[in-house]
Amino acid sequence: MRFNIKCNECDRTFIAETEFYGLQRYRCPYCGHVLTCQFNAPEAKRTKARAVVPMANTTPVERHSKKELPTVKTKLIRMPSAEKIAETSRQASEKVKEGTIKTSEYLSRSSSWLAQFQEKYTDGNLWVFFGFSTLFILSVIVGLFICAEVVKVLVDGHSWLFKNYIELRNSL
């Protein structure tokens, strides 16, 4: 990974390359000042490099950099702890479990009246299918009617506009 790092002392930018996460030190190639930066591991399902929580200002390097900047070597100060990685993993699994529970509760509440109807009548499944099929057919007919009216309004508006344009053009 490559990052643009702006020196706190001379306010000039240089490129830092690293393959590790954690606290790292860089020496500015311009003024020699030592900068300390925190590089965090990327979150799950994201491929772009994370923003640095800097003690110095940093920005990711763009692919087509117009100017050449000096590159410095990485000195790894501290890796993220196994406890922190385990805690993050535990929090993610709890959020997924909570989402699954809430979704199943919502589905059971929303479909309970259908289940009661189907249990009450022996041919309840047939009536539910017939009802939703009729509702679908009616919504398609209404949708087509609305689309036809919109097209009619657009055509009338276009012909009115074209007629006025021709009259204006012929009057000049």
C-alpha positions in Angstrom: 0.0 0.0 0.0 1.2 3.5 -0.8 0.2 6.7 1.1 1.0 10.3 0.6 2.4 11.7 3.9 2.7 15.4 4.6 5.5 16.3 6.9 4.5 18.3 10.0 7.8 20.3 10.0 8.3 21.3 6.4 4.8 20.8 5.0 6.1 18.8 2.0 4.6 15.6 0.8 6.4 12.2 0.2 5.2 8.6 -0.5 5.3 5.9 2.1 5.0 2.2 1.1 4.0 -0.4 3.7 2.7 -4.0 3.8 1.9 -3.9 7.5 -0.7 -2.2 9.7 -0.1 -0.6 13.0 2.0 2.3 14.3 4.9 3.1 11.9 7.6 5.7 11.7 8.9 7.6 8.6 11.8 10.0 8.2 11.0 12.9 5.9 13.4 12.8 3.0 13.4 16.6 2.8 14.0 17.8 6.3 14.8 14.5 8.2 12.0 14.9 10.7 10.7 11.6 12.1 6.9 11.2 11.7 4.7 8.6 13.5 1.5 7.3 11.7 -1.1 4.8 12.6 -2.2 2.5 9.8 -5.3 0.4 10.6 -6.3 -2.8 8.9 -9.1 -2.4 6.3 -12.6 -3.3 7.4 -14.3 -6.4 5.9 -15.7 -6.2 2.4 -13.7 -3.1 1.4 -10.8 -3.1 -0.9 -9.7 0.6 -0.8 -6.9 1.4 1.6 -8.2 2.9 4.9 -7.6 6.4 5.8 -4.7 6.8 8.2 -5.3 8.0 11.7 -2.3 10.2 11.5 0.0 11.9 13.8 1.0 13.5 10.5 -1.3 14.4 7.6 -1.6 11.6 5.0 -3.6 11.0 1.8 -3.8 7.9 -0.4 -1.7 8.1 -3.6 -3.5 8.5 -6.9 -2.7 6.2 -9.7 -1.5 8.8 -12.2 0.5 11.1 -10.1 1.7 14.2 -12.0 4.9 14.7 -10.0 7.4 12.3 -8.7 7.7 12.1 -5.0 10.4 10.3 -3.0 9.6 6.9 -1.5 10.7 6.0 2.0 11.0 2.6 3.8 8.7 1.5 6.6 9.7 0.8 10.2 7.0 -1.1 12.0 6.5 0.1 15.6 3.6 -2.0 16.7 1.1 -4.5 15.2 -2.6 -4.5 16.2 -3.1 -6.8 19.1 -4.8 -10.2 18.8 -7.3 -9.1 21.5 -8.3 -6.1 19.4 -8.8 -8.3 16.3 -10.8 -10.8 18.3 -13.0 -8.0 19.8 -13.7 -6.6 16.3 -14.6 -10.0 15.0 -17.0 -10.6 18.0 -18.7 -7.3 17.5 -19.3 -8.0 13.8 -20.8 -11.5 14.6 -23.1 -9.9 17.2 -24.4 -7.4 14.7 -25.1 -10.1 12.1 -26.9 -12.2 14.7 -29.0 -9.2 15.8 -29.9 -8.4 12.2 -31.0 -12.0 11.6 -33.2 -12.1 14.7 -34.9 -8.8 13.8 -35.5 -9.9 10.3 -37.1 -13.2 11.3 -39.3 -11.4 13.9 -40.5 -9.0 11.2 -41.2 -11.8 8.8 -43.1 -13.8 11.4 -45.2 -10.7 12.4 -46.0 -9.7 8.8 -46.9 -13.2 7.6 -48.9 -14.2 10.7 -52.3 -13.0 9.3 -51.7 -15.1 6.1 -50.8 -18.1 8.2 -54.0 -17.7 10.3 -56.1 -17.4 7.2 -54.5 -20.5 5.6 -55.1 -22.5 8.8 -58.7 -21.3 9.2 -59.8 -22.3 5.7 -59.0 -25.6 4.0 -58.6 -23.9 0.6 -56.8 -20.9 2.1 -53.7 -21.3 -0.1 -55.9 -21.1 -3.2 -57.7 -18.0 -2.0 -54.4 -16.3 -1.1 -53.0 -17.1 -4.6 -56.3 -15.9 -6.3 -56.3 -12.7 -4.3 -52.7 -11.8 -5.0 -53.1 -12.7 -8.7 -56.2 -10.5 -9.0 -54.4 -7.7 -7.2 -51.4 -8.0 -9.6 -53.6 -8.0 -12.7 -55.5 -4.9 -11.5 -52.2 -3.1 -10.7 -50.9 -3.9 -14.2 -54.1 -2.5 -15.8 -54.1 0.6 -13.7 -50.3 1.1 -14.4 -50.9 0.8 -18.2 -53.8 3.2 -18.1 -51.7 5.8 -16.2 -48.8 5.4 -18.6 -51.2 5.8 -21.6 -52.6 9.1 -20.1 -49.0 10.4 -19.5 -48.1 9.7 -23.1 -51.2 11.4 -24.3 -50.4 14.5 -22.3 -46.8 14.5 -23.6 -48.0 14.2 -27.2 -50.5 17.0 -26.8 -47.9 19.2 -25.2 -45.4 18.5 -27.9 -47.8 19.2 -30.7 -48.9 22.5 -29.0 -45.2 23.5 -28.6 -44.4 22.6 -32.2 -47.4 24.5 -33.5 -46.4 27.7 -31.6 -42.8 27.3 -32.8 -43.9 27.1 -36.4 -46.3 30.1 -35.9 -43.5 32.2 -34.3 -41.0 31.2 -37.0 -43.4 32.1 -39.8 -44.3 35.4 -38.3 -40.7 36.6 -38.4 
